[in-house]
Each structure stands twice: as C-alpha cells, then as structure tokens.
Amino acid sequence: MEAQVSGCFQQPTWINSDKFATKQPRSVQFSGVLSRQKTLRVGVSAHFRSQAVSFRRRSISLEISCLCENLSASVKKSGGIQDALDNSLILKSKSQELQPYLNGRCIYLVGMMGSGKTTVGRILSQVLGYSFYDCDTLVEQAVNGTPVADIFKLHGEDFFREKETEALRKVSLMHRLVVSTGGGAVIRPINWKYMHKGISVWLDVPLEALARRIAAVGTDSRPLLHEEAGDAYTKSFRRLSALWEARGEAYAYASARVSLENIAAILGVTDVCNLTTTAIAIEVLEQIEVFLKRL
C-alpha cells in the first residue's frame, strides 16, 4: 500500500511542520489523482506524531490510510484499480456500508460443488462480523463426526439430505450467520423455506472451471463422483453436467446470483479460476445490496 500510494499525486502537497510541534497526534487530509491513467480521486488521511530530536530537527512518524470516492460502488471499479489498491479495503468498506441494512439476516451460499462457498463464506463472515457455519460439517457433527463421504456409503444420500434439512432448520432460527450449503441443498423445497428467512446467494461458476478445480484437489471427498469412470477431470465434468441438469433451475430460486463469468469479463480476467476470493466476496455484497434495495 505504501509503495502504491507514494508518487500517485499530480503535484506536491506541502505541510507546515510547525503545526505538528507537539507530542499529541495530528492529522491532515489531502487528495490527488491515483495515477496518470486513472481519474479516480483518492482522499488520504495522515496521522502524525512528532518527537524532538534536536533544537532544529524533529522526527515525524506517520500512518496513511486511503479511501476512494465511491470505492465500493461496484466490482467493476474495484477491478479497475486493483493494481494500485488492496481489494481488502474495498471489501471492508462495502461490508461496513451494508451491515446496517442486513439487520442481522443470515446469508446462505448455494452453488455446485467446488464453487467456493466455504472459502468465500469465511471471508464474508470475517468482514461482516458474522459466525460461519458449513452445512456439511453440521451434518457430520450430527452423525458422530462421520465424514460426508462415509455417511453416503453407510446411510445413503436420502439420509444425508434429511440431516442437511435439519441443519438448515436449526440455523434458520439464528441470526448473523454466513452458511455454506451443500451443492444439493437446493433440490428440496423445504430447504428454500428455511434459507429464505435470510438471504441466499448463488455462486454461479462454469462447469468446466468446477471440473478443473475438483480434479486439482482430488475427488475423494466428493461422494457423488465416485461412481464415474475416467480421469479426475473427465469424471468430474461428466458428473457435474448430470447434476446441473437436475439442479440448474433450482439455483435460480436464490435471492441473488453472482456470476463468476461476469466478474471475469468486468475485470478483464480470462480464466474465472484466477479470480481472487476477495473479488468474488465484493460481488456477493454488491448483489446482496441490489436484492435489499428491491425489498
């Protein structure tokens, strides 16, 4: 951040050091243009603390923080300045802006396996000051810590879905949670009844990208992929395609949709797998804001 801020102003900003000739912290605000290519105006607050070194010299330490005008207005703006400004600042700004309007509502992330619900969910919970719950983990805890893959083997998918619904019922009675749901949670109407007590967000990721993600980490923890033949990518893509045929329409019941293809197009990223989780989280908050404005 320090290196990015330095040298970004079109003309020098002079500060009278006499104003800081006390031991108490002082602050000053000034603004400039982020770069010659950008016209985004940046406000910088610098907090100074001075310490006498000699009669005519004074050591001054400072801490600089930046806030851009309309910084969190859209993920497009965040992408446009991502080379010069940390996206975490944008995410924090947007979360603070949105919090009063959430009114403690839970956020449910839905999407196909491998869509990043858990990773994005953890980031959202941190910036919003929410707790994070993973439905698969809740189901495992309800079955004495049995891993999801073993639950499928020992008890079958129907048993797992019942436990998943029970987990959603319980969390729907709570507030200030970000909940990562299983990929198949959307197929049961009763689950939507619980999720619609809060705000549901669909992470829409292209199947080809999902298959590459899953193949890269292995399919051992994905019980619905075990029956497929072939290499990891081929069986992942084949099974995901079949699951999409069965679930695709159900995802559209979500309160908001976050398309990774759209984010990539806006930011000029050729491969959605190269998008940062922070950029995705920013778009989640943007789409939640759009949904709340419709209420």
Beta strands, then each sheet from edge to edge (+ up, - down):
strand 1: 26-33
strand 2: 41-52
strand 3: 58-68
strand 4: 107-110
strand 5: 131-134
strand 6: 177-180
strand 7: 199-204
strand 8: 256-259
sheet 1: 1+ 2- 3+
sheet 2: 5+ 6+ 4+ 7+ 8+
end
